[in-house]
Amino acid sequence: MNKFLSTLALGLALSTGGAFAASHVGAPMAGSDAKTPQQNKMTTCNKDATGKKGDARKTFMKECLSADAQPTQQTKMKTCNVDAKGMKGDERKKFMSGCLKK
């Protein structure tokens, strides 16, 4: 009986531990629309790679995705310019100011 309880407790601990280890702290909750930092980076790199093709695009994407998480001012400027397409005057100035401060 004692051996049975020990085996049962061990099995319970292993099955619970496996489920706990399977959950990932940094991942968004299932059903959530929140993107991971890597997904955000992929979106930004894809925007910046517009117009590049073939090996040039492949090289650019590799460098962009392996770059530090903090975008450079130049990268921010490129991304904000793409997002501000079609805006003019004060609307564009206000948008660019907010976008570059992020």
matplotlib code that plots the C-alpha trace (Angstrom):
import matplotlib.pyplot as plt

x = [0.0, 2.8, 4.6, 1.4, 0.9, 4.5, 4.1, 0.8, 2.4, 5.4, 3.1, 1.0, 4.0, 5.5, 2.2, 1.6, 5.2, 5.1, 2.0, 3.5, 6.7, 4.7, 3.3, 5.5, 5.6, 6.6, 3.9, 0.6, -2.5, -4.3, -7.0, -5.3, -4.5, -1.3, 1.9, 5.2, 8.2, 9.5, 6.2, 6.4, 10.0, 9.0, 6.2, 8.6, 11.3, 8.7, 7.7, 11.3, 12.0, 9.4, 10.8, 13.7, 13.8, 15.7, 19.1, 19.0, 15.7, 17.0, 20.1, 18.2, 15.7, 18.4, 20.2, 17.0, 15.7, 19.0, 19.5, 19.0, 15.4, 15.7, 15.2, 17.7, 16.4, 17.0, 14.8, 12.1, 12.2, 11.7, 8.9, 7.1, 7.5, 5.8, 3.0, 2.5, 2.0, -0.8, -0.7, 0.2, 0.9, 0.1, -1.5, 1.8, 3.9, 1.8, 1.9, 5.7, 6.4, 4.4, 5.7, 9.4, 9.0, 7.9]
y = [0.0, 2.4, 1.7, 2.3, 5.7, 6.6, 5.7, 7.5, 10.7, 10.5, 10.1, 13.0, 15.2, 14.3, 15.0, 18.3, 19.4, 18.7, 20.7, 23.6, 23.5, 23.5, 26.9, 29.7, 32.9, 35.2, 34.0, 35.8, 34.0, 31.8, 33.7, 37.0, 39.3, 40.5, 39.9, 38.7, 40.9, 38.6, 38.9, 42.7, 42.7, 40.5, 43.0, 45.9, 44.2, 43.2, 46.9, 48.0, 45.3, 46.7, 46.8, 44.4, 41.1, 37.8, 37.7, 41.4, 40.8, 37.6, 39.4, 42.4, 40.3, 38.2, 41.3, 43.0, 40.1, 39.4, 43.1, 44.3, 44.7, 48.5, 50.0, 52.7, 56.2, 55.6, 52.4, 54.3, 57.1, 54.6, 52.8, 56.0, 57.4, 54.3, 54.5, 58.2, 57.8, 60.0, 62.4, 66.0, 69.2, 69.3, 65.8, 64.3, 66.4, 65.2, 61.6, 61.6, 63.2, 60.6, 57.7, 58.7, 59.0, 55.4]
z = [0.0, 0.9, -2.4, -4.3, -2.7, -3.4, -7.0, -7.3, -5.7, -8.1, -11.1, -10.1, -9.5, -12.9, -14.8, -13.0, -13.5, -17.2, -17.6, -15.6, -17.7, -20.9, -20.2, -21.4, -19.3, -22.2, -24.7, -25.0, -23.7, -26.1, -27.9, -27.2, -30.1, -28.4, -30.4, -29.1, -29.5, -32.2, -34.1, -33.8, -35.1, -38.1, -38.9, -38.8, -40.8, -43.5, -43.8, -44.1, -46.7, -49.1, -52.6, -51.9, -53.7, -53.8, -52.1, -51.1, -49.2, -47.6, -46.4, -45.1, -43.2, -41.6, -40.4, -39.4, -37.4, -35.6, -34.7, -31.1, -29.9, -29.6, -33.0, -34.1, -34.8, -38.5, -38.4, -36.5, -39.0, -41.9, -40.2, -39.2, -42.7, -44.1, -41.6, -42.2, -46.0, -47.2, -44.2, -44.7, -42.7, -39.0, -39.0, -40.3, -37.8, -34.9, -36.0, -36.6, -33.3, -31.4, -33.5, -33.1, -29.3, -28.9]

ax = plt.figure().add_subplot(projection="3d")
ax.plot(x, y, z, "-o")
ax.set_aspect("equal")
plt.show()
